[in-house]
Amino acid sequence: MGVWHGEFRHRRLVEVYDAVCVWSREDDFFVSVVGETPAARVPDLGCGTGRLTLALAGAGHADTGVDPARASLDAAQAKPGAERVTWLEGTARSLPTTDFDVATMTAHVAQFLLADEDWRATLHDLYRCLVPGGRLIFDSRDPHAREWERWNPHHSRRTVELADGSMVETWVDVTSSASTAGGVASRSVPETASCSSLRVGHASEAPGRREQAAS
Ligand SMILES: C[S@@+](CC[C@H](N)C(=O)[O-])C[C@H]1O[C@@H](n2cnc3c(N)ncnc32)[C@H](O)[C@@H]1O
């Protein structure tokens, strides 16, 4: 299910991900919306290296970080505060049928589910584990920002410092594309992301770019 990107599955590339994808105002948005439910039980689907997962746990939420990429989970579990989180290797299918309050999918995890049936199955699995009235909060790229115009070596090349002090040059290069479409009502629209919050009802049916790094 989904796309298995090397950047989440290789220890060295995961270190680069952490250096490139630092805390942003989208994370502030997620923290504030989850915070509307005090001490929420939160499955963070596609938690990656746990940037937001750990922050939510630190804010007093009962967080479960779920991701299919072992190397990303290993990095998350090595971070301070990791013992406060339940970590699960897998996808939404791996989530226990529990009374979770708020599910999160941050940094456009939703857009890793390219096929309609994968997205539908993920929504069904999240629906299964959320309490009635629970929420799913997720974001997606905003097409109006036309970010893909900067997904080339010229605009994206930069040097980042990894946690061990080594310097790595990174850039983005589009090598293929797939045609996908979708749309959701947005609650808040920062420049590059569109964040949405869905509520789960009682009776209703739940409903390529390549990054490169060289050191
Ligand atoms: C861009 S990263 C976002 C990571 C993290 N949420 C963050 O804010 O940094 C996308 C994550 O989605 C995960 N992923 C890919 N396919 C998935 C799937 N089918 N179910 C859950 N997670 C998936 C990847 O392994 C990766 O960790």
Ligand as a Chemical Component Dictionary entry (heavy atoms), coordinates in Angstrom:
data_LIG
# 
_chem_comp.id                   LIG 
_chem_comp.type                 NON-POLYMER 
_chem_comp.pdbx_formal_charge   0 
_chem_comp.three_letter_code    LIG 
# 
loop_
_chem_comp_atom.comp_id 
_chem_comp_atom.atom_id 
_chem_comp_atom.alt_atom_id 
_chem_comp_atom.type_symbol 
_chem_comp_atom.charge 
_chem_comp_atom.model_Cartn_x 
_chem_comp_atom.model_Cartn_y 
_chem_comp_atom.model_Cartn_z 
_chem_comp_atom.pdbx_ordinal 
LIG C1  C1  C 0  6.775 13.155 4.609  1  
LIG S1  S1  S 1  6.876 11.892 5.808  2  
LIG C2  C2  C 0  6.007 12.609 7.176  3  
LIG C3  C3  C 0  6.522 12.092 8.482  4  
LIG C4  C4  C 0  5.974 12.808 9.721  5  
LIG N1  N1  N 0  4.529 12.736 9.783  6  
LIG C5  C5  C 0  6.446 14.243 9.814  7  
LIG O1  O1  O 0  5.622 15.121 10.104 8  
LIG O2  O2  O -1 7.645 14.467 9.646  9  
LIG C6  C6  C 0  5.703 10.684 5.230  10 
LIG C7  C7  C 0  5.653 9.438  6.085  11 
LIG O3  O3  O 0  4.563 8.632  5.637  12 
LIG C8  C8  C 0  4.943 7.291  5.783  13 
LIG N2  N2  N 0  4.061 6.446  4.965  14 
LIG C9  C9  C 0  4.185 6.138  3.659  15 
LIG N3  N3  N 0  3.173 5.329  3.289  16 
LIG C10 C10 C 0  2.395 5.129  4.387  17 
LIG C11 C11 C 0  1.213 4.396  4.656  18 
LIG N4  N4  N 0  0.609 3.676  3.715  19 
LIG N5  N5  N 0  0.699 4.418  5.899  20 
LIG C12 C12 C 0  1.299 5.147  6.878  21 
LIG N6  N6  N 0  2.422 5.862  6.676  22 
LIG C13 C13 C 0  2.963 5.860  5.455  23 
LIG C14 C14 C 0  6.403 7.275  5.364  24 
LIG O4  O4  O 0  7.092 6.112  5.807  25 
LIG C15 C15 C 0  6.896 8.559  6.000  26 
LIG O5  O5  O 0  7.427 8.348  7.292  27 
# 
loop_
_chem_comp_bond.comp_id 
_chem_comp_bond.atom_id_1 
_chem_comp_bond.atom_id_2 
_chem_comp_bond.value_order 
_chem_comp_bond.pdbx_ordinal 
LIG C1  S1  SING 1  
LIG S1  C2  SING 2  
LIG S1  C6  SING 3  
LIG C2  C3  SING 4  
LIG C3  C4  SING 5  
LIG C4  N1  SING 6  
LIG C4  C5  SING 7  
LIG C5  O1  DOUB 8  
LIG C5  O2  SING 9  
LIG C6  C7  SING 10 
LIG C7  O3  SING 11 
LIG C7  C15 SING 12 
LIG O3  C8  SING 13 
LIG C8  N2  SING 14 
LIG C8  C14 SING 15 
LIG N2  C9  SING 16 
LIG N2  C13 SING 17 
LIG C9  N3  DOUB 18 
LIG N3  C10 SING 19 
LIG C10 C11 SING 20 
LIG C10 C13 DOUB 21 
LIG C11 N4  SING 22 
LIG C11 N5  DOUB 23 
LIG N5  C12 SING 24 
LIG C12 N6  DOUB 25 
LIG N6  C13 SING 26 
LIG C14 O4  SING 27 
LIG C14 C15 SING 28 
LIG C15 O5  SING 29 
# 
